[in-house]
């Protein structure tokens, strides 16, 4: 019956049902379901780890110099309580007159404002000394917490800023509460002092919103080593240039290891004082990171789903690959430009993840449609043929050949013992008939157990269990290995019958050796434009071939002359008994290969 005539025999109502399914479930709807799933993942925070990774990567790319790096504002400086200062002045915390000494030393190089990233919450005997120094300076901003403010004697400070901070789940500090219960962040309080000192050229600053916590995203200007930083002891002892801190916004904080650790996307571990320095830099230059409102981001993520379904629908393999690679690259490039030049942090993981989800959903939809069509075709052509046509149709139509595919399969190598000496004693015609009878009997056993004969090499047979369809799941791979062993035992029994007939005909009897190995292979077309052959290549083929040859060398009680590697035996040991014959160094292999002889099926 012709192909067209076979198609005509398909039941019309089944085709109508399939067509109705496609009409009522357009491709954009499949993508929309993926979009809804991605939005749910966004709300549950499942995209956050990947978004955080993207955030870090954007900063690292900018720091590499691929696009302009703003760098730290040189109006900002840090006075650091570091290792040398602790060695000079003793263990931290210090008596408060030590900070009065710092304020006195700064009279020689008067800053615009001085912010202490140090809490003075409990009364101490030296408070009066520090309070007098703060009042005399008139530009000091002190740190506070939500629940506690600096001691009453220090109320003469020009401002107070909170230093409450929480890192993200990966430990990186990306955001800061600009207001908390109406109290400005330390960095914001310092910038207010800048405006007070520069009334003719103030910067636009955020305002408190009904005492609610307001978060901003920090745009780290660079590595913290590039912030002008001076040791506390050097400032007090006058060992810095006279005008080093003149008109600067100076932050005082402890940077010694283990005291106030945070992490930035560029430095890894650093000190908390640099977070407020980064916030001051952002406020002074209007370059806080901006993000899309959550509603807009949700609509964007959702919209990518149906758009992807519509774009990928009914596309060929090459077009889908180009789109699948091109769209993420375009999106990442756009996000990088927005980040580098306009200080927008646009989500990367969620949009690209939505694209992947939509593509996967579309693939599942096609799989369902394939199953429906396969049920129709299998009634009129054999299932294997229908399956192969469906799976590889795009390659056959577009390229005229099968693309290579990686798979895990069991390779069988076998040949006849002493074939050379037998062939020298037989006439060529008789030899060919004798060999073909043997090959046919062995081939039947292989194919009856799901194997595919890859090639005949003289008297040798190479067969594969696990092609042409790619098997990647453990049960499938195990089944292929079990089928291979069962085929070998069947060949042994068939050879016994064949030898009885050869004995009657007074022809040479046949003995064989078999090697089995399960491993990675590449299957595809091999050859040139005028001659192609579907075959498998890979290390697993070499191992099986060498194992087969070792039947001549390894003496064991194997009744089937069948040697398998440890990997293959691991798949079949529940059904077949085996005997370990040693660990052998195969030529060309760095690691030893454990070899087993199959003894038979377990009772």
Residue pairs with C-beta under 8 A, 6 or more apart in sequence:
6 380
6 381
7 380
9 380
10 376
10 377
10 379
10 380
11 376
14 372
14 375
14 376
15 376
18 369
18 372
18 373
21 369
21 372
22 369
25 365
27 309
27 310
27 312
27 313
27 314
27 362
27 365
28 306
28 307
28 309
28 310
29 306
29 309
30 309
30 358
30 361
30 362
30 365
31 304
31 305
31 306
31 307
31 308
31 309
31 310
31 358
31 361
31 362
32 302
32 305
32 306
32 309
33 305
33 361
34 305
34 308
34 309
34 354
34 357
34 358
34 360
34 361
35 301
35 302
35 303
35 304
35 305
35 306
35 354
35 357
35 358
36 302
36 305
37 357
38 47
38 301
38 302
38 304
38 305
38 350
38 353
38 354
38 357
39 298
39 301
39 302
41 47
41 350
41 353
42 297
42 298
42 301
42 350
43 298
47 347
47 349
47 350
47 353
48 168
48 169
49 169
49 170
50 348
50 349
50 353
51 347
51 348
51 349
51 350
52 168
52 169
52 170
52 172
52 174
53 349
54 335
54 347
54 348
54 349
55 172
55 174
55 265
55 345
56 172
56 265
58 335
58 336
58 339
58 340
58 345
59 220
59 265
59 266
60 265
60 266
61 67
61 336
61 340
62 69
62 339
62 340
63 69
63 222
63 223
63 266
66 340
67 336
67 337
67 340
67 341
68 340
68 341
69 221
69 222
70 221
70 222
70 285
70 287
71 221
71 222
71 226
72 221
72 222
72 226
72 227
72 228
72 277
72 281
73 221
73 280
73 281
73 284
73 285
74 228
75 112
75 194
75 247
75 248
75 249
75 284
76 227
76 228
76 248
76 249
76 251
76 277
76 280
76 281
76 284
77 111
77 227
77 228
77 229
77 230
77 244
77 245
77 248
77 249
77 250
77 251
78 227
78 228
78 229
78 230
78 250
78 251
78 252
78 253
78 255
78 273
78 274
78 277
79 102
79 229
79 230
79 231
79 232
79 235
79 245
79 250
79 251
79 252
79 253
80 229
80 230
80 231
80 232
80 253
80 254
80 255
80 271
80 273
81 92
81 232
81 252
81 253
81 254
81 255
81 256
82 231
82 232
82 254
82 255
82 256
83 256
83 257
84 231
84 233
85 231
85 232
85 233
86 92
86 256
88 233
89 98
89 232
89 233
92 254
92 256
92 259
93 118
95 124
95 125
95 126
96 120
96 124
96 126
96 127
96 129
96 130
97 126
97 129
97 130
98 236
99 116
99 118
99 130
99 133
99 252
100 126
100 129
100 130
100 132
100 133
101 236
102 232
102 235
102 236
102 252
103 114
103 133
103 134
103 136
103 137
103 140
104 133
105 235
105 236
105 237
105 238
106 114
106 137
106 235
106 245
106 250
108 238
108 242
109 240
109 241
109 242
109 243
109 244
109 245
109 246
110 139
110 245
110 246
110 247
111 139
111 245
111 246
111 247
111 248
111 249
111 250
112 139
112 193
112 194
112 197
112 247
112 248
112 249
113 139
113 140
113 141
113 158
113 159
113 190
113 193
113 194
113 197
113 249
113 250
114 137
114 139
114 140
114 141
114 250
114 252
115 140
115 141
115 142
115 143
115 161
115 186
115 187
115 189
115 190
115 249
115 250
115 251
115 252
115 276
116 140
116 141
116 142
116 143
116 252
116 253
117 143
117 163
117 186
117 251
117 252
117 253
117 254
117 260
117 272
117 273
117 276
118 143
118 252
118 253
118 254
119 143
119 144
119 145
119 148
119 150
119 163
120 127
120 130
120 142
120 143
120 150
120 151
120 154
121 145
121 148
121 149
121 150
121 151
122 151
123 151
123 153
124 151
127 151
127 153
127 154
128 153
130 154
131 153
131 154
131 156
134 140
134 142
134 154
134 156
134 157
135 156
138 158
139 158
139 193
139 197
140 157
140 158
140 159
141 157
141 158
141 159
141 160
141 161
141 186
141 189
141 190
141 193
142 150
142 154
142 157
142 159
142 160
142 161
143 150
143 160
143 161
143 162
143 163
143 186
144 150
144 160
144 161
144 162
144 163
144 183
145 162
145 163
145 164
146 162
146 164
146 180
146 181
146 183
149 160
150 157
150 160
158 193
159 184
159 189
159 190
159 192
159 193
160 183
160 189
161 183
161 184
161 185
161 186
161 187
161 188
161 189
161 190
161 276
162 177
162 180
162 183
162 184
162 185
162 186
163 185
163 186
163 272
163 276
164 177
164 180
165 173
165 176
165 177
165 262
165 272
165 275
167 173
167 262
167 263
168 174
168 175
171 263
172 263
172 264
172 265
173 218
173 262
173 263
173 264
173 275
174 217
174 218
174 265
175 215
175 216
175 217
175 218
176 185
176 187
176 215
176 216
176 218
176 275
176 279
177 185
177 213
177 214
177 215
178 184
178 185
178 188
178 206
178 214
178 215
178 216
178 279
179 185
179 188
179 206
179 208
179 209
179 211
179 212
179 213
179 214
180 213
181 211
181 213
182 208
182 211
184 192
184 208
185 276
185 279
186 251
186 276
187 275
187 276
187 277
187 278
187 279
187 280
187 283
188 205
188 206
188 279
188 283
190 249
190 251
190 276
190 280
191 203
191 205
191 249
191 280
191 283
191 284
192 205
193 249
194 203
194 249
194 284
195 202
195 203
195 205
203 283
203 284
203 286
204 286
205 283
206 214
206 216
206 283
208 214
216 279
216 282
216 288
216 289
217 288
217 289
217 290
217 291
217 345
218 275
218 278
218 279
218 282
218 288
218 289
219 278
219 281
219 282
219 287
219 288
219 289
219 343
220 264
220 265
220 266
220 278
221 278
221 281
221 282
222 266
223 266
223 267
224 264
224 266
224 267
224 270
224 271
224 274
224 277
225 267
227 274
227 277
228 244
228 248
229 255
230 240
230 244
230 245
232 252
233 239
234 240
235 245
249 280
251 273
251 276
251 277
251 280
252 273
253 260
253 271
253 272
253 273
253 276
254 260
254 271
254 273
255 270
255 271
255 273
259 271
260 271
260 272
260 273
261 269
261 270
261 271
261 272
262 269
262 270
262 271
262 272
262 274
262 275
263 269
263 270
264 270
264 274
264 275
264 278
281 287
282 288
282 289
287 343
288 343
289 343
289 344
289 345
290 343
290 344
290 345
291 297
291 344
291 345
291 346
292 300
292 346
292 347
297 347
297 350
300 347
300 351
301 347
301 350
301 351
301 354
302 354
304 351
304 354
304 355
304 358
305 354
305 357
305 358
306 358
308 327
308 354
308 355
308 358
308 359
308 362
309 358
309 361
309 362
311 323
312 320
312 323
312 324
312 358
312 359
312 362
313 362
315 323
316 394
316 398
317 394
317 395
317 398
318 398
320 359
324 355
324 359
327 355
328 352
328 355
331 348
331 351
331 352
332 348
332 352
334 346
335 346
335 347
335 348
338 344
338 346
339 345
339 346
370 390
373 390
374 383
374 386
374 387
374 390
377 386
378 386
387 469
388 468
388 469
389 396
391 469
392 402
395 401
395 402
395 403
396 402
401 524
401 525
401 532
402 524
402 525
402 534
403 524
404 522
404 523
404 524
404 525
405 470
405 522
405 523
405 524
406 470
406 520
406 521
406 522
407 466
407 467
407 470
407 471
407 472
407 520
407 521
407 522
407 523
408 466
408 471
408 472
408 477
408 518
408 519
408 520
408 521
409 464
409 465
409 466
409 467
409 471
409 477
409 480
409 518
409 519
409 521
409 523
409 536
409 540
410 464
410 465
410 466
410 477
410 480
410 481
410 483
410 484
410 516
410 517
410 518
410 568
410 571
411 462
411 463
411 464
411 465
411 516
411 517
411 518
411 519
411 521
411 536
411 540
411 541
411 543
411 544
412 446
412 451
412 461
412 462
412 463
412 464
412 465
412 484
412 487
412 488
412 514
412 515
412 516
412 544
413 460
413 461
413 462
413 514
413 515
413 541
413 544
413 545
413 547
413 548
414 442
414 460
414 461
414 488
414 491
414 512
414 513
414 514
414 515
414 548
415 457
415 458
415 459
415 460
415 461
415 512
415 513
415 548
416 422
416 438
416 459
416 460
416 510
416 511
416 512
417 511
417 512
417 513
417 551
417 552
418 511
419 458
419 459
422 431
422 508
423 431
425 508
426 434
426 507
426 508
430 507
434 502
434 507
434 508
435 459
437 498
438 459
438 495
438 498
438 510
439 456
439 461
441 491
441 494
441 495
441 498
442 461
442 491
442 494
442 495
443 453
443 461
444 494
445 487
445 490
445 491
445 494
446 452
446 453
446 461
446 463
446 487
446 491
447 453
448 487
448 490
449 465
449 483
449 484
449 486
449 487
449 490
450 465
450 480
450 483
451 463
451 464
451 465
451 483
451 484
451 487
452 463
452 464
452 465
452 467
452 468
453 461
453 462
453 463
454 462
454 463
454 464
454 535
454 536
455 462
455 533
455 535
456 462
460 548
462 541
462 544
462 545
463 484
463 487
464 521
464 536
465 480
465 481
465 483
465 484
465 487
466 476
466 477
466 480
467 521
467 523
467 536
468 523
468 534
470 523
471 477
471 480
477 518
477 571
478 571
478 572
480 518
481 516
481 518
481 568
481 571
481 572
482 571
482 572
482 575
484 516
484 568
485 516
485 562
485 564
485 568
485 572
485 575
485 576
485 598
488 514
488 516
488 560
488 562
488 598
489 560
489 562
489 598
489 600
489 601
491 512
491 514
492 559
492 560
492 561
492 562
495 510
495 512
498 510
499 509
499 510
502 508
502 509
502 510
503 509
511 561
512 561
513 548
513 549
513 551
513 552
513 561
513 563
514 548
514 551
514 560
514 561
514 562
514 563
515 543
515 544
515 545
515 546
515 547
515 548
515 549
515 550
515 551
515 563
515 564
516 544
516 547
516 562
516 563
516 564
516 565
516 568
517 540
517 543
517 544
517 547
517 564
517 565
517 567
517 568
518 540
518 565
518 567
518 568
518 571
519 538
519 539
519 540
519 543
519 567
520 538
520 539
520 540
521 536
521 537
521 538
521 540
521 541
522 536
522 537
522 538
523 534
523 535
523 536
524 534
524 535
525 532
525 533
525 534
525 535
526 532
526 533
526 534
526 535
526 537
527 533
542 588
543 565
543 586
543 589
543 593
546 586
546 587
547 563
547 564
547 565
547 586
547 593
547 595
548 563
550 563
550 584
550 595
551 561
551 563
554 563
554 581
554 582
554 584
554 595
554 597
556 579
556 581
556 597
557 579
557 597
557 599
558 579
558 597
558 598
558 599
559 599
559 600
560 598
560 600
562 597
562 598
563 581
563 595
563 596
563 597
563 598
564 572
564 578
564 595
564 596
564 597
564 598
565 593
565 594
565 595
565 596
566 593
566 594
566 595
566 596
569 578
569 594
569 596
569 598
572 578
572 598
574 602
575 601
575 602
576 598
576 599
576 600
576 601
576 602
577 598
577 599
577 600
577 601
577 602
578 596
578 597
578 598
578 599
579 596
579 597
579 599
580 594
580 595
580 596
581 595
581 596
581 597
582 594
582 595
583 592
583 593
583 594
583 595
584 592
584 593
584 594
584 595
585 592
585 593
586 593
